[in-house]
Structure formats: structure tokens, C-alpha cells
Amino acid sequence: EDQVTQSPEALRLQEGESSSLNCSYTVSGLRGLFWYRQDPGKGPEFLFTLYSAGEEKEKERLKATLTKKESFLHITAPKPEDSATYLCAVQPGGSYIPTFGRGTSLIVHP
Amino acid sequence: DAGITQSPRYKITETGRQVTLMCHQTWSHSYMFWYRQDLGHGLRLIYYSAAADITDKGEVPDGYVVSRSKTENFPLTLESATRSQTSVYFCASSDPGQVHTEAFFGQGTRLTVV
């Protein structure tokens, strides 16, 4: 059974305090791993797709990395507007159906 | 407007009533999904569809019915609503024919069953 575990469940940072969110997964093969951002009252917004171990993607203050067992979302010098819930999902080999983790709620204080 | 839209955004219904949540996408994506999001559970798959007239159950299908007669529409029906179906429902779509297979989500429907 495909499993996605995100940690921590919640994270509070001061503005400028860099940190990382973790997504560990168990899946039969990996077609893709996705990161999403979700703001309150809105649908998840796509951020990155990672396909193979060693791959990295960057967007502004966010950088996603992938190993064979986990992915990290690194947040460098975060700002209050980075506050959101970050969701990780995996798509197993042979399937186009994403399975989601429960998310990490990030709050960045000014 | 291009994208994926859900309606209504908010719905209050009574226990035992039938209610239908609508989802429409303009990209002609082949795959469409319905998820529910609850505190402590994250996003759970209810049903998905790989193409028009092809649907299949997800993790939590009981009490729900779907249909997909046209590629762009994927309605979700609660045949007899129960309080446990109070949740936020998200529709999503993706296109496996493309290089990138990520799913794109609608804004959600907040359903309250009283």
C-alpha cells in the first residue's frame, strides 16, 4: 500500500529563519512526487514535480529535493506570505493517481 | 475562464437529502478526481475517472456516486447525505498524455450536512 508521511505536522518560524519540511514515502516504483501549497479556503496549488532521486527544483525561496525514500522542501529566509499548508503527493509507477500526505502547516511570524 | 471550477462553493443540506457537487474543466484532461479533505485525514480519494464513461472507486467511495458522460464534467452525488459527509470537497484533473502529470485542483466546495 502506498504511504506518504509528512513531518512535522506544524512548524512555526520567524521571518528569515530557514528550515525544511519532510515527506517520506513508500510506493511501488515512483512515477512522480509532487509538492503543493494550500492557502486557507483554497484548493492546493501545484509547486513542483520531482521524478528521480537526486533531482532538485527551485522556485523563489523554495527548493525541493528527492531521494529514493523521501523528499525535502527547503524554505530559505521565509517571509510571512510563505505561511500555508504544504502538501506532498506521490504517483506510483503504473498509475496516474496521486496519494497525498496530511500536510505540514507552516506559519512564518514577522 | 480556463481551468477547473467547482460549484457551489458552499452548500448546507439536511441529512437524507440528495446533493450534487459539480466540477468542470476546460483543459480536456483525461483524468479527473474527487477528494475530500478533513482535519486529521488530509486529502482522501473518493472516486476518479480515467476518461469519459470510465470511473473507479478510491479510498472512501461509500455513499457517493459519480458519472462522466462528457470529458469536461465530473459531478459527485451524495445519494442520501449523512453528517459524516460534512467536509471540503476538491475536484482535480490531470493529463497523463503530457510530460508532466501533476493534478490541478478546483477551489473546493464546503459541504455541511445538518
Interface residues (C-beta under 8 A of the other chain):
Chain A: R31 G32 F34 Y36 G41 K42 G43 P44 E45 F46 T49 L87 A89 Q91 Y96 I97 P98 T99 F100 G101 R102 G103
Chain B: Y31 F33 Y35 G40 H41 G42 L43 R44 L45 Y48 A50 G58 F90 A92 S94 P96 H100 T101 E102 A103 F104 F105 G106 Q107 G108
